[in-house]
């Protein structure tokens, strides 16, 4: 599984779970689910990590490298 596919899967799982997700976070996660999203900036990568922690999915996040596509 590619890093981009892992990001999509995590974003979709966080959206489905819904814990700690507000409108702004939901928009961000929704963009990650799109097949043509842009590379994450380091700030966005950190934000995704915080959302994963809030959603109880920090283990899945730890398996995703911060890479630029």
N, C-alpha and C positions, 0 to 999 in steps of 0.2 A: 504494500500500500504506500503510495507516495505521501509526502508531507502535506501536500495540498488536500489530498483525500482524507487524511487524518484530521486536518483542520475542519473540513466540511462535516465529517462525522461527529466531531466534538461539538461544533456549533449547533448542529441539528439536535443532538442529545440535550444540550443545555436549553434550547428553545422548547423542546418537548417536556422537559422536567419543569421548567418555569421558575425554579427557586432563585430568588435574588435578581430577577430580570425585570428591569423597567423598560419603558418605551425606547429610550436611547440605546440601551444594551440590546434590546430585541432587534432594532434596526441594524446594529453592527453585526450581530450574529447572523441575521438574514442575508446580509451582504456576503458573508463568508460561505453561505450555502450555495450561492450562485456559482456556476461553473467558470465564469470569467472574471472573478474578483482580482483585485490588484494585490501585489505583495504586501504583507504586513510590515508596518514600521515597528521599530523596537517598542514604542509607546503602545501601539495596538497589541503587540504580542504580550506585553505586561498586563494590559487590560484583560485580555483573554484569559491569562493565568488567574487573575483576581476573580473573574466570573466563574472559572472552573472551580476555584476554591469555594466560592459561595454555593455553587451547585453540587458540591460533593464529588467533583470529578477531577480532582487534582492529579490523580494517578494517570488518567488518560492524557492530560495536558503535558505531564513530564515526559511522555514518550514522543513529543512533537518538537522537532528542532526548529529554531528560528533561522530560516533560510530565506533568501530572496530568489524568486522564480524568474 
